[in-house]
Amino acid sequence: MRVEVAYATPTRQRVVALDVPEGTTVYDAAVASGLADEFTEIDLDTIPMGIFGERVKTATTTILSPGDRVELYRPLIADPKANRRTRAAQQTHHSKS
């Protein structure tokens, strides 16, 4: 069956199409994609993974369906909630001056 594995950095995106047997897991497809060899920051044992934007809890047991796209997610550099608080505080500070 045909699946894709995708990974993106701020400057590059790679999508690898694979033919895998029925019963292939998210983790198996990620390994077979070779993306961990191409992007040294990927640690397949810890990187969050998902299918079409839905994060999977256990990549080693989640079975893929034909046409699925596995996504490898980079860790967030900054917490989005903290970023919003910082921006809100800056706007409040600027409006008082």
C-alpha positions as a printed NumPy array, in Angstrom:
array([[ 0.   ,  0.   ,  0.   ],
       [ 1.136,  3.537, -0.678],
       [ 1.823,  5.98 ,  2.197],
       [ 3.848,  9.162,  2.607],
       [ 6.127, 10.359,  5.38 ],
       [ 6.636, 14.114,  5.736],
       [ 9.025, 16.301,  7.71 ],
       [ 9.652, 20.017,  7.476],
       [12.144, 22.487,  8.876],
       [11.775, 26.265,  8.566],
       [13.766, 26.087,  5.318],
       [13.084, 22.609,  3.85 ],
       [10.247, 20.162,  3.434],
       [10.547, 16.527,  2.417],
       [ 7.767, 14.101,  1.596],
       [ 8.798, 10.516,  0.918],
       [ 6.351,  8.165, -0.828],
       [ 6.634,  4.525,  0.208],
       [ 5.09 ,  1.198, -0.724],
       [ 4.675, -0.68 ,  2.55 ],
       [ 2.916, -3.92 ,  3.483],
       [-0.482, -3.998,  5.198],
       [-0.008, -3.794,  8.96 ],
       [ 2.823, -1.242,  8.773],
       [ 2.893,  1.083, 11.79 ],
       [ 3.516,  4.819, 11.866],
       [ 6.938,  4.127, 13.392],
       [ 7.833,  1.504, 10.743],
       [ 7.01 ,  3.957,  7.951],
       [ 9.073,  6.685,  9.612],
       [12.068,  4.331,  9.78 ],
       [11.583,  3.163,  6.182],
       [11.415,  6.77 ,  4.927],
       [15.092,  7.37 ,  5.687],
       [14.295, 10.895,  6.909],
       [16.168, 10.299, 10.173],
       [19.329,  9.755,  8.107],
       [18.729, 12.918,  6.106],
       [17.802, 15.149,  9.072],
       [20.147, 14.396, 11.952],
       [17.928, 16.186, 14.489],
       [15.239, 13.497, 14.125],
       [15.224, 10.931, 16.929],
       [12.582,  8.398, 15.917],
       [12.261,  7.162, 19.501],
       [11.207, 10.581, 20.827],
       [ 9.906, 12.711, 17.941],
       [ 6.134, 13.313, 17.979],
       [ 4.354, 11.729, 15.009],
       [ 0.905, 12.01 , 13.498],
       [-1.294, 11.122, 10.546],
       [-2.7  , 14.06 ,  8.539],
       [-2.176, 16.494, 11.43 ],
       [-3.648, 14.253, 14.142],
       [-0.979, 13.294, 16.648],
       [-0.789,  9.585, 17.444],
       [-0.156,  8.481, 21.019],
       [ 1.805,  5.335, 20.17 ],
       [ 3.577,  5.334, 16.808],
       [ 4.855,  1.783, 17.316],
       [ 1.337,  0.292, 17.475],
       [-0.746,  2.642, 15.271],
       [-1.416,  0.828, 11.984],
       [-1.488,  2.823,  8.747],
       [-4.191,  2.747,  6.08 ],
       [-3.541,  3.12 ,  2.349],
       [-2.93 ,  6.752,  1.404],
       [-2.046,  7.919,  4.934],
       [ 0.536, 10.662,  5.368],
       [ 2.76 , 10.241,  8.421],
       [ 4.034, 13.547,  9.769],
       [ 7.099, 13.953, 11.953],
       [ 6.737, 17.013, 14.174],
       [ 9.574, 19.261, 15.247],
       [ 9.518, 20.285, 18.897],
       [ 8.194, 23.776, 19.543],
       [11.052, 26.149, 20.193],
       [ 8.879, 28.357, 22.401],
       [ 5.625, 27.732, 24.183],
       [ 2.8  , 29.379, 22.169],
       [ 0.991, 30.414, 25.358],
       [ 4.128, 32.109, 26.654],
       [ 4.526, 33.894, 23.306],
       [ 0.955, 35.226, 23.485],
       [ 1.486, 36.446, 27.067],
       [ 4.689, 38.224, 26.013],
       [ 3.006, 39.91 , 23.039],
       [ 0.015, 40.929, 25.166],
       [ 2.317, 42.402, 27.814],
       [ 4.276, 44.316, 25.158],
       [ 1.08 , 45.743, 23.64 ],
       [-0.18 , 46.805, 27.059],
       [ 3.186, 48.403, 27.813],
       [ 3.243, 50.268, 24.476],
       [-0.343, 51.553, 24.815],
       [ 0.462, 53.149, 28.214],
       [ 3.389, 55.201, 26.9  ]])
